[in-house]
Amino acid sequence: MKLATFFCLACASLILTGCAGYKLGPTAGFKPGTRSVQVNFFQNKTIEPRLITSVNHALRKALQQDGTYLLNTKGTGDVVIDGEITTFSRSGISFQPGDVITARDYSLTMAAQVRAIERASGKVLLERLVSGRTTVRAGADLASAERQAVPLLAEDLARNATSLLVDGDW
């Protein structure tokens, strides 16, 4: 009986200490919705078309879903986010059986230099290279498969950028 009690107490202490680093509520140091953010269109420095709208839409959506910042579309946000899409690359990760040249699955990677500037003071809150990644099956038409994968790639980049903006140490 004493062994069972000891075991229960040990399990309870492990469960309670496992949550010791968890912080309930916003991690940015201010109440959610008290600061607004304006997302400007990024510049596309790659040769791949149609990336700007996907990144802009995904970043706005990720910020809205997080809820720490209030999305401001009228151009008067407390924090202004802009940036440049610097790289877009694809590399084969699996190949056709019996053919080591023809790729079947590709890894798509996109990187963007993201800047967050406080409107009132002009202070740069964040300036960092953020990347996103996804996998695509080429099938018969690689261009169409990539076109369908770009929103997923932009969502991954936006999730990473939002995490830096919301949980950043600035």
Secondary structure as GFF3:
##gff-version 3
##sequence-region A 1 170
A	DSSP	alpha_helix	2	18	.	.	.	ID=ss1
A	DSSP	beta_strand	35	39	.	.	.	ID=ss2
A	DSSP	beta_strand	43	44	.	.	.	ID=ss3
A	DSSP	alpha_helix	51	66	.	.	.	ID=ss4
A	DSSP	beta_strand	69	71	.	.	.	ID=ss5
A	DSSP	beta_strand	79	95	.	.	.	ID=ss6
A	DSSP	beta_strand	103	118	.	.	.	ID=ss7
A	DSSP	beta_strand	124	137	.	.	.	ID=ss8
A	DSSP	alpha_helix	142	167	.	.	.	ID=ss9
###
